[in-house]
């Protein structure tokens, strides 16, 4: 299943309710399941992004719907990156001319 890295930054609302961030992470896991995705890891970070998650989803449409659903809650803004394993990258490189 394709992997995606989701980078999250707290909104003002998200910072005001930061004590609930671990509870929101569990809701995120549940929301991912509803979109046919699974959350492999969640990390809270320092720097430009506050949260980083690794998600497997059936396709880009599913992970986009997940990101939009998260955004509707108003606690985090996200940036989603497709991620490539070594095997995936080998397939990509085999097509490079």
N, C-alpha and C positions, 0 to 999 in steps of 0.2 A: 504494500500500500504506500502511496506517495507520502513523503514526510514534509512538514512545513515548520519553520521557526516563526513564532509569533512574538514580536517585541511590543511591550506595552508601556505606556506612560500614564501615570495617574492624572486624571483631570482634577480640578479644584474640588469637585464633589468627592472624588476618590480619595484625596488626601484628607478631607474632613472626616471621612469614615474609615480611615486606614486601619483601625483596630479590627475591622471586619474583613480584612483582605484574605485571611486564610479561609474564612467561611465562603467568601466569594469564589475562591479557587475551587472549592468543592462544587459549587453551583456551576462553575465553568466546566468541570469534568462531566457533570450531568448534562449540560447543554451540548457538549461535544458529542456525547452518545446519541442524543436526539438528532444530530446531523450526520450520524454514521461515522463519526470520528472517534479517536481515542487520544487522550492526553498522556504522553509518555513521561514527561517531567515538567515541573514548574520550579523556577528559581526566582527569588527576589534579588535584585541587583542594585549596585550603586552606579551612578553615572547618568548617561543620557536616557537610559531606559530603566524603569522600576521593576519590571517583571519580564521574564523570558520563559516561553513555554515551547516544548517540542510536541508536535501533534502529528498523528497519522490520520489522513482523511482519504476517502475514495477518489476525490478529484478536487480541482481548484474551485469548482462551483460550491461544493459542500463546505470547504474551509472559508470561502468568502461569505457564505450565509452565516456561518458560525461567528466570524468577525463582525458582521453587521449586527447580529443578535447581541453580541457583547457590547458593541457601541451604543445600542439603544438603552442599555442600563445606565449609561452616563458616567461610569467610574473610571474608565480607561480608554485611551486612544491607542489603536494598534497599527502595526506595520507587519505584513505577512510576507515571508520569504520562502520560496520553494527550496528544499534542501536535497542534496544529492549524496547518496552513499558512494562508496568506492565502486561498487558494481554499476550503479547508475552512471557515474562519471565515466567509467570505461566504455559504456554504451554510447555516451555522448561523444567521447573522443574518437570512437571508431567511425563516426560520421564526419569528423573534421577533415577537410581536404587541404 
